[in-house]
Amino acid sequence: MNASRTFGVILLVEDDALVRVQIADALRDAGWNVLEAGSGERAVVLLQSGQQIDVVFTDIQLAGSLSGWDVAEQGRTAQAAMPVIYTSGNSVDRSRRVHDSLFFEKPYNPLEVVEACRRLRRADI
């Protein structure tokens, strides 16, 4: 089901292609435009492209030299109040997370992530 209304643009950062496709499909079906990045480095390029990004949804542990923490910090440098949702399947130190963000432990329910994105977008954190 494709929603007729577009909620905004989500930058989805996930290095596991199967997980990325699953959550991207759920977000698109819910009416979001999704930019996909398979690495932190690609995510930073998208963040610096000047395109409007309304929410960042990022895995914390990514292939490459940049983590999800780094991606979020870059996003918040560009837009101080950018909503960020983190995810991880491993025990991670969450002390580095940016203010006013959410965390989902893997495996997560894609519909819960969709709803969290809607709440964050409406709240304009």
C-alpha positions in Angstrom: 0.0 0.0 0.0 1.5 3.4 -1.0 0.4 6.3 1.0 -0.9 9.3 -1.0 0.7 11.7 1.4 4.5 12.2 1.6 5.7 12.7 5.2 9.2 13.9 4.2 12.6 12.5 3.6 14.4 9.9 5.7 18.1 9.2 5.4 18.4 5.4 6.1 21.9 4.3 7.0 22.3 0.5 7.2 25.2 -1.6 5.9 23.2 -4.9 5.8 21.5 -4.7 2.4 18.6 -7.1 3.4 17.8 -5.1 6.5 18.1 -1.8 4.6 15.7 -3.0 1.8 13.1 -4.3 4.4 12.9 -1.0 6.4 13.2 1.2 3.2 10.2 -0.6 1.8 8.2 -0.2 5.0 9.0 3.5 5.1 8.2 4.1 1.4 4.9 2.2 1.8 4.1 4.6 4.7 4.6 7.6 2.5 8.3 8.6 3.1 10.9 9.4 0.5 13.9 7.3 1.5 17.6 8.1 0.7 19.6 4.9 1.3 23.2 4.8 2.4 25.2 1.5 2.9 28.0 3.3 4.9 28.6 6.2 7.1 30.7 7.8 4.5 27.9 7.7 1.9 25.5 9.1 4.5 27.7 12.1 5.2 27.9 12.8 1.4 24.1 12.8 1.3 23.9 15.0 4.4 26.2 17.5 2.8 24.4 17.5 -0.5 22.0 20.2 0.5 19.0 18.0 0.1 16.3 18.4 2.8 16.4 15.5 5.2 13.7 15.3 7.8 14.8 12.2 9.9 18.0 10.2 10.1 17.6 6.4 10.9 21.0 4.9 11.3 22.6 1.7 12.5 25.3 2.4 15.1 27.8 -0.1 13.9 28.6 0.4 10.2 31.2 -0.9 7.8 33.9 1.7 7.1 35.4 4.3 9.4 32.3 6.2 10.4 29.7 5.0 12.9 26.1 5.9 13.2 27.1 8.2 16.0 29.4 10.1 13.5 26.5 10.2 11.0 24.2 11.7 13.6 26.7 14.3 14.7 27.2 15.3 11.0 23.4 15.6 10.6 23.1 17.7 13.7 25.9 20.0 12.5 24.0 20.6 9.3 20.6 20.9 11.1 20.7 21.3 14.9 17.3 19.8 15.6 17.4 17.0 13.0 15.5 14.0 14.5 17.7 10.9 14.8 16.8 7.3 15.4 19.5 4.8 16.2 19.5 1.0 16.0 21.8 -1.8 16.9 21.8 -5.5 17.3 24.8 -5.4 19.6 25.4 -4.1 23.1 26.6 -0.6 22.5 27.5 2.3 24.8 24.5 4.7 24.2 26.2 7.6 26.0 27.3 9.1 22.7 23.8 9.5 21.3 22.6 12.9 20.3 20.1 14.8 22.4 16.4 14.1 21.7 16.9 10.9 19.7 15.3 7.4 19.9 16.9 3.9 20.0 15.5 0.6 18.6 17.2 -2.6 19.4 17.5 -5.1 16.5 15.5 -7.0 15.6 12.9 -4.2 15.5 9.4 -4.1 14.1 9.5 -1.9 11.0 6.0 -0.6 11.7 7.2 0.7 15.1 10.0 2.5 13.3 7.5 4.1 10.8 5.4 5.3 13.7 8.4 6.7 15.5 9.4 8.6 12.4 6.0 10.1 12.1 6.1 11.2 15.8 9.5 12.8 15.4 8.5 14.6 12.3 5.4 16.0 13.8 7.3 17.0 16.9 9.9 18.8 14.9 12.5 18.1 17.5 
